[in-house]
Amino acid sequence: MKSAGKSDFIQGKPRKFDIGHVFNNWKEKLPQLFYQVKNRSIQDRMEAFSQKSHHFLEEIKSLGFTRTMDELERGKLRVFNQLNFFQFITGIVVPLICFFGNYKFPVASFVVASLPAWVSLVVLYLNFYSRYEAGMITYFILYPLVTSIVYMSGMNLGVELYFILNGILAVFFLPLISQMLFSVGLSMVSYFVLVVINKEYNYQLHTSNFFLYLFNQITAILFIFYALFLIKKESNLYQFGILATNKALQEKNEKIEKQKTEIEQKAAELSELNSLKNKLFSVISHDLKTPMYALRNLFRSMQQLNMSGKEIKAIIPDVVTDLNYTTGLMENLLHWVKSQMQSSGISPGELDMAEISDESIHVHHLQAATKKISITREMDESFRVFADKDMVNLVLRNLLSNAIKFTPENGAIIIRLKNESPFCRVSVIDNGIGMDPETLARIQENSYYSTQGTAKENGTGLGLMLCKDFLGRNGGVLEIESDPGKGSVFSFTLPLAENMQTA
Protein backbone atom coordinates (compact mmCIF):
# COMPACT_ATOMS: atom_id res chain seq x y z
CA MET A 1 0.00 0.00 0.00
CA LYS A 2 1.40 3.32 -0.95
CA SER A 3 1.79 5.83 1.84
CA ALA A 4 0.74 9.45 1.63
CA GLY A 5 4.28 10.74 1.92
CA LYS A 6 5.72 8.68 -0.96
CA SER A 7 3.16 9.02 -3.74
CA ASP A 8 4.17 11.14 -6.71
CA PHE A 9 0.54 11.99 -7.28
CA ILE A 10 -0.31 13.45 -3.86
CA GLN A 11 -0.81 17.10 -4.62
CA GLY A 12 -1.89 20.26 -2.96
CA LYS A 13 -2.91 21.90 -6.28
CA PRO A 14 -3.69 20.77 -9.85
CA ARG A 15 -0.83 20.05 -12.24
CA LYS A 16 -0.62 20.97 -15.88
CA PHE A 17 -0.59 17.96 -18.20
CA ASP A 18 2.05 18.53 -20.92
CA ILE A 19 1.79 15.76 -23.55
CA GLY A 20 4.78 17.15 -25.44
CA HIS A 21 6.99 16.93 -22.36
CA VAL A 22 5.93 13.31 -21.80
CA PHE A 23 6.59 12.42 -25.45
CA ASN A 24 10.09 13.94 -25.36
CA ASN A 25 10.95 12.06 -22.15
CA TRP A 26 9.91 8.73 -23.65
CA LYS A 27 11.73 9.58 -26.89
CA GLU A 28 14.97 9.99 -24.90
CA LYS A 29 14.39 6.86 -22.82
CA LEU A 30 13.39 4.48 -25.64
CA PRO A 31 16.92 3.76 -27.02
CA GLN A 32 18.30 3.11 -23.54
CA LEU A 33 15.26 0.97 -22.64
CA PHE A 34 15.60 -1.03 -25.88
CA TYR A 35 19.30 -1.64 -25.17
CA GLN A 36 18.54 -2.80 -21.60
CA VAL A 37 15.77 -5.15 -22.77
CA LYS A 38 17.97 -6.60 -25.52
CA ASN A 39 20.78 -7.48 -23.09
CA ARG A 40 18.60 -9.00 -20.36
CA SER A 41 17.57 -12.60 -19.89
CA ILE A 42 13.91 -13.62 -20.09
CA GLN A 43 13.72 -13.94 -16.30
CA ASP A 44 15.20 -10.48 -15.81
CA ARG A 45 12.81 -9.05 -18.38
CA MET A 46 9.84 -10.62 -16.66
CA GLU A 47 10.98 -9.37 -13.28
CA ALA A 48 11.55 -5.85 -14.62
CA PHE A 49 8.18 -5.90 -16.36
CA SER A 50 6.51 -7.07 -13.15
CA GLN A 51 8.15 -4.31 -11.12
CA LYS A 52 7.23 -1.62 -13.64
CA SER A 53 3.66 -2.92 -13.88
CA HIS A 54 3.34 -2.91 -10.11
CA HIS A 55 4.72 0.60 -9.92
CA PHE A 56 2.38 1.78 -12.68
CA LEU A 57 -0.64 0.24 -10.97
CA GLU A 58 0.33 1.89 -7.68
CA GLU A 59 0.50 5.22 -9.46
CA ILE A 60 -2.96 4.63 -10.90
CA LYS A 61 -4.32 3.76 -7.44
CA SER A 62 -2.91 6.96 -5.93
CA LEU A 63 -4.44 9.33 -8.49
CA GLY A 64 -6.10 12.20 -6.65
CA PHE A 65 -4.48 11.62 -3.26
CA THR A 66 -4.07 14.75 -1.16
CA ARG A 67 -2.45 15.31 2.21
CA THR A 68 -5.78 16.33 3.75
CA MET A 69 -7.53 13.02 2.98
CA ASP A 70 -7.94 10.50 5.76
CA GLU A 71 -7.20 6.79 5.35
CA LEU A 72 -10.84 5.84 4.68
CA GLU A 73 -11.11 8.33 1.80
CA ARG A 74 -7.83 7.11 0.33
CA GLY A 75 -8.98 3.51 0.55
CA LYS A 76 -12.17 4.30 -1.37
CA LEU A 77 -10.26 6.27 -3.99
CA ARG A 78 -7.79 3.38 -4.46
CA VAL A 79 -10.67 1.00 -5.23
CA PHE A 80 -12.40 3.56 -7.47
CA ASN A 81 -9.23 4.21 -9.53
CA GLN A 82 -8.48 0.50 -10.01
CA LEU A 83 -11.99 -0.32 -11.22
CA ASN A 84 -12.06 2.61 -13.64
CA PHE A 85 -8.67 1.68 -15.03
CA PHE A 86 -9.62 -1.96 -15.70
CA GLN A 87 -13.04 -0.94 -17.04
CA PHE A 88 -11.31 1.38 -19.49
CA ILE A 89 -9.03 -1.45 -20.67
CA THR A 90 -11.84 -3.97 -21.17
CA GLY A 91 -14.23 -1.31 -22.46
CA ILE A 92 -11.86 -0.35 -25.30
CA VAL A 93 -10.56 -3.83 -26.12
CA VAL A 94 -13.95 -5.41 -26.91
CA PRO A 95 -15.09 -2.71 -29.40
CA LEU A 96 -11.67 -2.85 -31.09
CA ILE A 97 -11.97 -6.61 -31.56
CA CYS A 98 -15.50 -6.20 -32.92
CA PHE A 99 -14.36 -3.43 -35.26
CA PHE A 100 -11.34 -5.21 -36.69
CA GLY A 101 -12.92 -8.68 -36.60
CA ASN A 102 -16.13 -7.78 -38.37
CA TYR A 103 -16.02 -5.61 -41.47
CA LYS A 104 -19.79 -4.96 -41.08
CA PHE A 105 -19.16 -3.25 -37.73
CA PRO A 106 -19.32 0.48 -38.67
CA VAL A 107 -17.14 3.23 -37.22
CA ALA A 108 -20.16 4.90 -35.61
CA SER A 109 -20.98 1.67 -33.77
CA PHE A 110 -17.36 1.42 -32.62
CA VAL A 111 -17.52 4.97 -31.23
CA VAL A 112 -20.80 4.28 -29.43
CA ALA A 113 -19.60 0.92 -28.05
CA SER A 114 -16.44 2.48 -26.62
CA LEU A 115 -18.29 5.31 -24.83
CA PRO A 116 -18.27 3.57 -21.39
CA ALA A 117 -14.51 3.17 -21.64
CA TRP A 118 -14.08 6.87 -22.31
CA VAL A 119 -16.24 7.67 -19.27
CA SER A 120 -13.75 5.71 -17.12
CA LEU A 121 -10.88 7.62 -18.74
CA VAL A 122 -12.59 10.95 -18.01
CA VAL A 123 -13.02 9.86 -14.37
CA LEU A 124 -9.30 9.03 -14.09
CA TYR A 125 -8.50 12.40 -15.67
CA LEU A 126 -10.63 14.22 -13.08
CA ASN A 127 -9.03 12.23 -10.25
CA PHE A 128 -5.60 13.11 -11.65
CA TYR A 129 -6.43 16.76 -10.92
CA SER A 130 -7.79 15.89 -7.44
CA ARG A 131 -11.40 16.45 -8.51
CA TYR A 132 -12.51 13.05 -7.25
CA GLU A 133 -15.98 14.26 -6.20
CA ALA A 134 -16.66 15.39 -9.76
CA GLY A 135 -15.19 12.10 -10.96
CA MET A 136 -17.59 10.07 -8.84
CA ILE A 137 -20.63 12.04 -9.96
CA THR A 138 -19.50 11.67 -13.58
CA TYR A 139 -19.06 7.93 -13.21
CA PHE A 140 -22.33 7.15 -11.44
CA ILE A 141 -24.41 9.30 -13.82
CA LEU A 142 -22.66 9.02 -17.20
CA TYR A 143 -21.62 5.38 -17.04
CA PRO A 144 -25.16 3.94 -16.86
CA LEU A 145 -26.33 6.57 -19.38
CA VAL A 146 -23.69 5.83 -22.03
CA THR A 147 -24.15 2.08 -21.47
CA SER A 148 -27.85 2.64 -22.08
CA ILE A 149 -26.96 4.54 -25.27
CA VAL A 150 -25.01 1.49 -26.48
CA TYR A 151 -28.08 -0.70 -26.02
CA MET A 152 -30.48 1.90 -27.45
CA SER A 153 -28.31 2.17 -30.58
CA GLY A 154 -29.19 -1.45 -31.28
CA MET A 155 -26.11 -3.24 -29.91
CA ASN A 156 -26.13 -5.93 -27.24
CA LEU A 157 -22.48 -6.44 -26.27
CA GLY A 158 -23.24 -8.48 -23.14
CA VAL A 159 -22.31 -5.73 -20.67
CA GLU A 160 -25.65 -5.67 -18.81
CA LEU A 161 -24.02 -6.83 -15.57
CA TYR A 162 -22.17 -3.51 -15.39
CA PHE A 163 -25.51 -1.92 -14.44
CA ILE A 164 -25.48 -4.12 -11.31
CA LEU A 165 -21.82 -3.30 -10.67
CA ASN A 166 -22.66 0.40 -10.88
CA GLY A 167 -25.42 -0.01 -8.27
CA ILE A 168 -23.10 -1.92 -5.91
CA LEU A 169 -20.40 0.71 -6.17
CA ALA A 170 -22.89 3.54 -5.61
CA VAL A 171 -23.83 2.07 -2.23
CA PHE A 172 -20.21 2.09 -1.13
CA PHE A 173 -18.85 5.29 -2.68
CA LEU A 174 -21.60 7.91 -2.72
CA PRO A 175 -21.75 9.75 0.63
CA LEU A 176 -25.34 11.08 0.36
CA ILE A 177 -28.38 8.81 0.53
CA SER A 178 -30.11 10.82 -2.21
CA GLN A 179 -27.16 10.41 -4.58
CA MET A 180 -26.93 6.71 -3.85
CA LEU A 181 -30.67 6.11 -4.40
CA PHE A 182 -30.62 8.07 -7.68
CA SER A 183 -27.64 6.15 -9.06
CA VAL A 184 -28.97 2.75 -7.97
CA GLY A 185 -32.40 3.58 -9.39
CA LEU A 186 -30.94 4.73 -12.71
CA SER A 187 -28.87 1.56 -13.05
CA MET A 188 -31.68 -0.81 -12.11
CA VAL A 189 -34.29 0.89 -14.37
CA SER A 190 -31.84 0.83 -17.26
CA TYR A 191 -31.14 -2.85 -16.64
CA PHE A 192 -34.78 -3.92 -16.59
CA VAL A 193 -35.84 -1.76 -19.55
CA LEU A 194 -32.90 -2.47 -21.85
CA VAL A 195 -32.07 -6.06 -20.90
CA VAL A 196 -35.08 -7.74 -19.33
CA ILE A 197 -37.89 -6.10 -21.35
CA ASN A 198 -36.23 -5.26 -24.67
CA LYS A 199 -34.93 -8.33 -26.49
CA GLU A 200 -34.63 -7.00 -30.07
CA TYR A 201 -31.21 -5.67 -31.12
CA ASN A 202 -29.66 -5.20 -34.55
CA TYR A 203 -26.27 -6.45 -33.37
CA GLN A 204 -26.08 -9.39 -30.96
CA LEU A 205 -22.54 -10.11 -29.84
CA HIS A 206 -23.41 -13.60 -28.62
CA THR A 207 -24.39 -14.59 -32.19
CA SER A 208 -21.58 -12.68 -33.88
CA ASN A 209 -18.76 -13.74 -31.56
CA PHE A 210 -19.87 -16.03 -28.77
CA PHE A 211 -16.43 -16.23 -27.14
CA LEU A 212 -16.17 -12.43 -26.96
CA TYR A 213 -19.68 -12.30 -25.52
CA LEU A 214 -18.69 -14.91 -22.94
CA PHE A 215 -15.57 -12.86 -22.20
CA ASN A 216 -17.73 -9.81 -21.48
CA GLN A 217 -20.02 -11.76 -19.16
CA ILE A 218 -17.15 -13.35 -17.24
CA THR A 219 -15.34 -10.02 -17.04
CA ALA A 220 -18.42 -8.32 -15.59
CA ILE A 221 -18.81 -11.07 -12.97
CA LEU A 222 -15.12 -10.81 -12.10
CA PHE A 223 -15.45 -7.05 -11.80
CA ILE A 224 -18.34 -7.45 -9.36
CA PHE A 225 -16.46 -9.90 -7.14
CA TYR A 226 -13.20 -7.96 -7.50
CA ALA A 227 -14.97 -4.77 -6.45
CA LEU A 228 -16.49 -6.50 -3.43
CA PHE A 229 -13.09 -7.96 -2.56
CA LEU A 230 -11.36 -4.56 -2.78
CA ILE A 231 -14.11 -2.91 -0.74
CA LYS A 232 -13.83 -5.63 1.91
CA LYS A 233 -10.04 -5.40 1.91
CA GLU A 234 -10.00 -1.62 2.33
CA SER A 235 -12.66 -1.83 5.04
CA ASN A 236 -10.60 -4.42 6.92
CA LEU A 237 -7.45 -2.33 6.60
CA TYR A 238 -9.32 0.69 7.90
CA GLN A 239 -10.78 -1.32 10.79
CA PHE A 240 -7.35 -2.75 11.61
CA GLY A 241 -5.98 0.78 11.58
CA ILE A 242 -8.71 1.89 13.98
CA LEU A 243 -8.06 -1.12 16.23
CA ALA A 244 -4.32 -0.43 16.21
CA THR A 245 -4.97 3.22 17.05
CA ASN A 246 -7.39 2.23 19.82
CA LYS A 247 -4.87 -0.25 21.19
CA ALA A 248 -2.15 2.41 21.18
CA LEU A 249 -4.52 4.84 22.91
CA GLN A 250 -5.49 2.17 25.43
CA GLU A 251 -1.84 1.41 26.20
CA LYS A 252 -1.20 5.14 26.52
CA ASN A 253 -4.20 5.51 28.84
CA GLU A 254 -3.02 2.56 30.93
CA LYS A 255 0.41 4.14 31.15
CA ILE A 256 -1.16 7.45 32.17
CA GLU A 257 -3.30 5.67 34.77
CA LYS A 258 -0.24 3.90 36.11
CA GLN A 259 1.64 7.19 36.30
CA LYS A 260 -1.40 8.77 37.96
CA THR A 261 -1.48 5.98 40.56
CA GLU A 262 2.24 6.37 41.20
CA ILE A 263 1.84 10.14 41.51
CA GLU A 264 -1.05 9.71 43.94
CA GLN A 265 0.99 7.22 45.94
CA LYS A 266 3.95 9.57 46.02
CA ALA A 267 1.66 12.44 46.95
CA ALA A 268 0.25 10.39 49.86
CA GLU A 269 3.76 9.53 51.00
CA LEU A 270 4.84 13.16 50.74
CA SER A 271 1.73 14.25 52.62
CA GLU A 272 2.53 11.77 55.37
CA LEU A 273 6.15 12.89 55.50
CA ASN A 274 5.06 16.51 55.49
CA SER A 275 2.72 15.82 58.43
CA LEU A 276 5.54 14.11 60.28
CA LYS A 277 7.89 16.95 59.45
CA ASN A 278 5.45 19.48 60.89
CA LYS A 279 5.09 17.36 64.02
CA LEU A 280 8.85 17.05 64.38
CA PHE A 281 9.34 20.78 63.95
CA SER A 282 6.72 21.31 66.64
CA VAL A 283 8.58 18.88 68.90
CA ILE A 284 11.93 20.50 68.19
CA SER A 285 10.61 24.01 68.76
CA HIS A 286 8.77 23.13 71.96
CA ASP A 287 10.02 19.99 73.68
CA LEU A 288 13.74 20.55 73.20
CA LYS A 289 13.47 23.84 75.06
CA THR A 290 12.30 22.13 78.25
CA PRO A 291 15.60 20.50 79.31
CA MET A 292 17.54 23.59 78.23
CA TYR A 293 15.37 25.79 80.44
CA ALA A 294 15.67 23.27 83.27
CA LEU A 295 19.47 23.37 83.11
CA ARG A 296 19.45 27.16 82.79
CA ASN A 297 17.16 27.54 85.80
CA LEU A 298 19.28 25.10 87.80
CA PHE A 299 22.52 26.93 87.11
CA ARG A 300 20.92 30.36 87.58
CA SER A 301 19.50 29.30 90.92
CA MET A 302 22.88 27.89 91.94
CA GLN A 303 24.50 31.19 90.96
CA GLN A 304 21.99 33.69 92.31
CA LEU A 305 20.38 31.91 95.30
CA ASN A 306 23.44 30.20 96.70
CA MET A 307 21.55 26.86 96.90
CA SER A 308 22.70 24.11 99.18
CA GLY A 309 23.78 20.67 97.98
CA LYS A 310 20.60 19.14 99.33
CA GLU A 311 18.42 21.54 97.32
CA ILE A 312 20.44 20.96 94.18
CA LYS A 313 20.18 17.19 94.60
CA ALA A 314 16.40 17.47 94.87
CA ILE A 315 16.12 19.27 91.52
CA ILE A 316 18.54 17.07 89.56
CA PRO A 317 16.17 14.04 89.05
CA ASP A 318 13.72 16.21 87.12
CA VAL A 319 16.54 17.62 85.00
CA VAL A 320 17.87 14.11 84.33
CA THR A 321 14.40 12.96 83.27
CA ASP A 322 14.14 15.83 80.81
CA LEU A 323 17.64 15.14 79.49
CA ASN A 324 16.88 11.44 79.02
CA TYR A 325 13.81 12.32 77.01
CA THR A 326 15.81 14.84 74.97
CA THR A 327 18.63 12.36 74.33
CA GLY A 328 16.21 9.71 73.08
CA LEU A 329 14.37 12.24 70.95
CA MET A 330 17.58 13.53 69.35
CA GLU A 331 18.73 9.99 68.60
CA ASN A 332 15.40 9.16 66.94
CA LEU A 333 15.43 12.40 64.96
CA LEU A 334 18.94 11.75 63.67
CA HIS A 335 18.06 8.20 62.64
CA TRP A 336 14.86 9.35 60.96
CA VAL A 337 16.70 12.00 58.93
CA LYS A 338 19.37 9.46 58.00
CA SER A 339 16.76 6.93 56.87
CA GLN A 340 15.01 9.53 54.69
CA MET A 341 18.26 10.63 53.06
CA GLN A 342 19.49 7.10 52.38
CA SER A 343 16.02 5.77 51.39
CA SER A 344 15.92 1.99 51.75
CA GLY A 345 19.67 1.43 51.87
CA ILE A 346 20.81 -0.84 54.71
CA SER A 347 24.09 -2.52 55.64
CA PRO A 348 23.22 -5.95 57.08
CA GLY A 349 25.74 -8.21 58.80
CA GLU A 350 26.05 -10.85 61.49
CA LEU A 351 25.07 -9.55 64.95
CA ASP A 352 25.36 -11.14 68.38
CA MET A 353 22.00 -10.39 70.00
CA ALA A 354 23.42 -10.95 73.49
CA GLU A 355 25.89 -8.10 72.94
CA ILE A 356 23.22 -5.85 71.37
CA SER A 357 20.86 -6.38 74.32
CA ASP A 358 23.64 -5.79 76.89
CA GLU A 359 24.54 -2.50 75.16
CA SER A 360 20.91 -1.34 75.31
CA ILE A 361 20.67 -2.27 79.02
CA HIS A 362 23.85 -0.33 79.74
CA VAL A 363 22.61 2.76 77.88
CA HIS A 364 19.34 2.83 79.87
CA HIS A 365 20.56 1.72 83.29
CA LEU A 366 20.50 5.28 84.68
CA GLN A 367 16.97 5.87 83.37
CA ALA A 368 15.87 2.57 84.95
CA ALA A 369 17.75 3.25 88.18
CA THR A 370 15.91 6.57 88.60
CA LYS A 371 12.62 4.61 88.83
CA LYS A 372 14.25 1.65 90.61
CA ILE A 373 13.39 -0.70 87.76
CA SER A 374 15.34 -3.93 87.27
CA ILE A 375 16.30 -5.07 83.75
CA THR A 376 17.37 -8.66 83.09
CA ARG A 377 18.19 -10.68 79.96
CA GLU A 378 17.01 -14.23 79.37
CA MET A 379 18.24 -16.56 76.61
CA ASP A 380 18.50 -20.33 76.14
CA GLU A 381 21.50 -20.27 73.81
CA SER A 382 23.82 -17.92 72.00
CA PHE A 383 22.89 -17.11 68.38
CA ARG A 384 23.53 -14.49 65.77
CA VAL A 385 21.16 -12.67 63.44
CA PHE A 386 21.62 -11.09 60.02
CA ALA A 387 20.56 -7.41 60.12
CA ASP A 388 21.74 -3.79 60.16
CA LYS A 389 23.42 -3.11 63.50
CA ASP A 390 22.46 0.56 63.86
CA MET A 391 18.83 -0.15 63.06
CA VAL A 392 18.56 -3.09 65.47
CA ASN A 393 20.23 -1.00 68.20
CA LEU A 394 17.70 1.79 67.68
CA VAL A 395 14.75 -0.66 67.75
CA LEU A 396 15.84 -2.35 70.97
CA ARG A 397 16.70 0.93 72.69
CA ASN A 398 13.32 2.46 71.81
CA LEU A 399 11.43 -0.57 73.05
CA LEU A 400 13.44 -0.65 76.27
CA SER A 401 12.99 3.10 76.79
CA ASN A 402 9.20 2.74 76.30
CA ALA A 403 9.10 -0.14 78.76
CA ILE A 404 10.87 1.97 81.39
CA LYS A 405 8.59 4.91 80.62
CA PHE A 406 5.38 2.94 81.29
CA THR A 407 6.64 0.83 84.17
CA PRO A 408 6.13 2.25 87.68
CA GLU A 409 8.80 2.38 90.38
CA ASN A 410 10.19 -0.95 91.62
CA GLY A 411 8.96 -2.64 88.44
CA ALA A 412 10.79 -5.25 86.35
CA ILE A 413 11.68 -5.56 82.65
CA ILE A 414 12.89 -8.71 80.87
CA ILE A 415 14.66 -8.88 77.53
CA ARG A 416 14.05 -12.42 76.25
CA LEU A 417 15.94 -13.92 73.30
CA LYS A 418 14.45 -17.06 71.78
CA ASN A 419 15.43 -19.20 68.79
CA GLU A 420 12.45 -19.74 66.50
CA SER A 421 14.33 -20.97 63.43
CA PRO A 422 14.64 -19.56 60.85
CA PHE A 423 14.15 -16.45 63.00
CA CYS A 424 15.24 -15.07 66.33
CA ARG A 425 12.48 -13.56 68.51
CA VAL A 426 13.43 -10.64 70.75
CA SER A 427 10.85 -9.72 73.39
CA VAL A 428 10.81 -6.77 75.78
CA ILE A 429 8.46 -7.69 78.64
CA ASP A 430 7.37 -5.27 81.37
CA ASN A 431 4.90 -5.36 84.26
CA GLY A 432 3.82 -1.75 83.73
CA ILE A 433 0.45 -0.11 83.30
CA GLY A 434 -0.36 -1.87 80.01
CA MET A 435 -2.73 -0.60 77.33
CA ASP A 436 -6.42 -0.95 76.57
CA PRO A 437 -7.52 -2.20 73.10
CA GLU A 438 -8.26 1.33 71.85
CA THR A 439 -4.79 2.61 72.74
CA LEU A 440 -3.20 -0.53 71.25
CA ALA A 441 -5.12 -0.02 68.00
CA ARG A 442 -3.97 3.61 67.70
CA ILE A 443 -0.36 2.60 68.21
CA GLN A 444 -0.59 -0.12 65.55
CA GLU A 445 -2.11 2.37 63.08
CA ASN A 446 1.27 4.09 62.99
CA SER A 447 -0.27 7.50 63.72
CA TYR A 448 2.63 8.70 65.90
CA TYR A 449 0.46 8.30 68.97
CA SER A 450 2.07 8.84 72.40
CA THR A 451 1.05 9.32 76.03
CA GLN A 452 2.86 10.38 79.18
CA GLY A 453 4.68 7.75 81.21
CA THR A 454 4.23 6.83 84.87
CA ALA A 455 6.62 9.63 85.86
CA LYS A 456 5.07 12.15 83.47
CA GLU A 457 7.64 11.36 80.77
CA ASN A 458 6.77 12.79 77.37
CA GLY A 459 6.97 11.11 73.96
CA THR A 460 6.34 11.76 70.27
CA GLY A 461 5.45 8.35 68.85
CA LEU A 462 8.38 8.67 66.46
CA GLY A 463 10.27 5.83 68.14
CA LEU A 464 7.68 3.12 67.35
CA MET A 465 7.31 4.43 63.81
CA LEU A 466 11.05 4.02 63.27
CA CYS A 467 10.96 0.57 64.86
CA LYS A 468 8.36 -0.67 62.37
CA ASP A 469 10.17 0.91 59.44
CA PHE A 470 13.61 -0.44 60.33
CA LEU A 471 12.32 -3.93 61.16
CA GLY A 472 10.53 -4.07 57.80
CA ARG A 473 13.77 -3.24 56.00
CA ASN A 474 15.54 -6.07 57.81
CA GLY A 475 12.88 -8.71 57.20
CA GLY A 476 11.35 -8.47 60.66
CA VAL A 477 7.92 -7.74 62.13
CA LEU A 478 6.92 -5.88 65.30
CA GLU A 479 4.23 -7.51 67.44
CA ILE A 480 2.52 -5.96 70.50
CA GLU A 481 0.55 -7.65 73.29
CA SER A 482 -0.80 -5.81 76.30
CA ASP A 483 -3.22 -6.13 79.21
CA PRO A 484 -4.31 -3.04 81.17
CA GLY A 485 -2.72 -3.07 84.63
CA LYS A 486 -0.60 -6.17 83.90
CA GLY A 487 2.03 -4.95 81.45
CA SER A 488 3.02 -5.21 77.80
CA VAL A 489 5.13 -7.39 75.53
CA PHE A 490 6.83 -5.80 72.53
CA SER A 491 8.51 -8.44 70.38
CA PHE A 492 10.11 -8.61 66.94
CA THR A 493 11.73 -11.21 64.72
CA LEU A 494 14.96 -11.13 62.74
CA PRO A 495 16.41 -13.78 60.36
CA LEU A 496 19.12 -16.01 61.82
CA ALA A 497 22.55 -15.59 60.25
CA GLU A 498 23.06 -19.34 59.78
CA ASN A 499 19.94 -19.59 57.60
CA MET A 500 21.01 -16.61 55.50
CA GLN A 501 24.41 -18.27 54.86
CA THR A 502 22.90 -21.58 53.78
CA ALA A 503 20.44 -19.77 51.51
Steps between C-alpha positions, in 0.01 A plus 500: 500500500640832405539751779395862479854629529644294212244534222601712203137585443415646842450865424392816666398664168422387143786428261521592136503199268764557228474223237799639311721478808394138556566411135850652509586312821396167350682585176824541699442187708400262218853428362638435848196286590534300176870439571424384857223265383720355225781412743282348773397140547134398480481468879648846549261643243203343672614625838557852366163495326333383821664776703408769248143370476468501877638851519266618224198346671597665829517833322154441356364413846641820651347737244334787684662442839541813710662556837167602654325169423459248778574129459136405433473749212828378353385140522181579308691697238747211453212262423327756276817565294575129452149418379493793258839407361405136433158602366673732255728217382219248450261766371737596216630152418161342421386770251842486331470124453147541364614777266802322357342153509179590323511717190123565539563671835484873406718775645198667661418177684862475615484855639172431680620164638816656643315783679502326844876460475543870433284580804749304715787691338329833573457391864872417528580837342287682759660301783843588360417865573364413848139556393389160626153621605432613144647171380260297712196697388613463138544126537173422677292715262675472162604136516146356518383763248764426235454125556130556439589690181695195379193281546260760357717527187412138430808321637498231767865449597424296813593775747166506686663384824685832518166659595503280813866582564416870479224459761732309736770763474251783556406353838862502610636820345225762496485684835141633473196273517327701226795459263523130573126440445505696172798308362367160609157583358646615168707183466219263594239670274745494211570132562136393505394716204794429270583141595199332657219664298666584168630193318530633142842633395655547157839375618519206741854428612413151622402401143781691331782394732389271779844480663526880518149513644599239758812705574284805572271305732787341692681833520192670645461225762869526587467876530211460744688255722826694464323819605348327802840354587673840478225665704528228765879523500504878542234479771706241688815709468313802630354299789843357582637853497227611740565199725874569498435865584258401777752252637772766499263743673403233752865424577564873532200537732618205709843658522343831602286322760806323634688829519196658666492221760872539564460877531211457743704251700796735508271787593359295791851414614608863474189609688580252775862612513391862499266431794782329685735784417256753644464288813876469536549873457238553769686257726835662429368851557316412820625186672872556452473829686383329819830337606694809392283720721530248783880510484498879468271538801712256700824683431340843547358394834838359602662830402249750635339322799806329640311166520615225728608156380182347635282740299702442186474123542122528527472680165742280304263197449255717307782641288633149433153385394474787254850431368424130453193588299700752296782252436258235375316753287821629340615146425167417334503824302851435371412145397180615332684765297767246407239247387325760282825610337623147432153367401490122536875444512614273784828332593413157644752274672531236769402630846529341843164575662642444849747785445233725343264447795778559757590829327137616515476407871818694572376809314173507699622389842494856639147559369390170658688568823316832542171304523663204678414265215695177451596386148607141434582298187382145441623267224526123453800506267732735319407581138564762239263682267546658158394868510618862504668568834404867536137429420473206741667709773247779448205255507609331822586828672162653412311197624701492822455875552121464451490212746677711763272794423179303567626289788449642851767513770639167624377331182683239291589469130621185322677483166439146372689350205351186348598286201202446271688377193531641242451811715609638833224651718595792724242592764496795739265408786391742773253491789392861447163664457419324171263627232131465424390375153426853375847628589659186351308551175615863470861399551477228234348749253838672491346841573790620718283460807661554843398548863681606815682237703455408866739780599345752261757421230413643160520332159437565131411159358793532261689216668241229421463631146874459446491155659240376251681658207844365589371151583321486164824583320677217681234236439347524846157573647400686817231337714329655806303331779365684801258468791391809696659497846712190427763622255599474135711282273670659200668236285660483156662240278823508302645235262771277646843542343551125453188475282607798290840334436349169392254681273 
